[in-house]
Amino acid sequence: MKFFIVGASGLVGGSFVKHLKEKGHEVVGTHLTLPTDDTVYFDALDLDNPQNFDVKNYQPDVVVHCAALANVDYCEANEDESYEKTVSTAKNLVELCKQLNAGIVYTSTDYVFDGTSGPYVETDDVNPLSVYGKHKLLVEELIQKELPDNGIILRICGVYGDEIRGKNFIIRIINDVKDNREWTMNLPQDQYATPVWAMDVAGAAVLLAEDKKSGIYHIGSTDFMNRVQLAHKVLSYLPNHKCTVIGKNTNELGQAAARPLMSGHISEKFLSEYPDYRFSNVDDYMRYKTS
């Protein structure tokens, strides 16, 4: 199969490229602002940009959409930009998929829920609290309407793994310890989620795409913890760290966007279809990083 990854210089998109190459699929990954050795330029907001990779000539079977404006607090203060980079981009890619008769894989979020009764299954009622969550839900609804039989929506949260920019929570801690930094983290002790390794997201998604599945799937690994617990878990593998972790309630942190507190995903639907799939967890990743 031929895959086209939009946003391949990021954590999830880069993991897709790596996994697909390992599986022997043909893959083209794209960037907008961060070029890498494995990506080509593509502006999904301007499909007629002459600098864009010629996706129509490439004729992918599946477009994987990983690009988004992911800073939740920034989105809250910049609603128009959030809409443009999340919803308008997705509209263009959905139309492109219809022209190419290609499927789409879209990475969504637990922020489509309000966090009152997680972790969640796919049939639970959505109720986003933030601009970011509302815009991600709009894209979900767009795909379900326009590509009901050819669209896979993956809801994920707390994604970690190796990435060029080192932006995700776990890798930032690892890098700070490597740099011998002495610092304090004030972290929410009332925000629970299901952190998941980016390579597991890619692995699960590619299985679904290969089998031409459609619909919403929750990808949640085997961990369920709050941010304080997650930080202590990571630091337990880094005994020489100089980090102090202080737990606070969310209302003490002054975050611009409301967060779903009791959140996360239950992967029962996916595992009922792929019972032999084995998700890794934070311990597995930390053992790999410190071995």
Secondary structure, DSSP 4 states (H G I P E B T S, - for coil): -EEEEETTTSHHHHHHHHHHHHTT-EEEEEESS---TTEEE--TT-TT-TTS--HHHH--SEEEE------HHHHHH-HHHHIIIIIIHHHHHHHHHHHHT-EEEEEEEGGGS-SSS-SB-TTSPP---SHHHHHHHHHHHHHHHH-TTTEEEEEE-SEE---SS--SHHHHHHHHHHTT-EEEEEEESS-EE--EEHHHHHHHHHHHHHTT--EEEE---S--EEHHHHHHHHHTT-TT-EEEEEEE-GGGTT-SS---SB--B--HHHHHH-TT-----HHHHHHHHH-
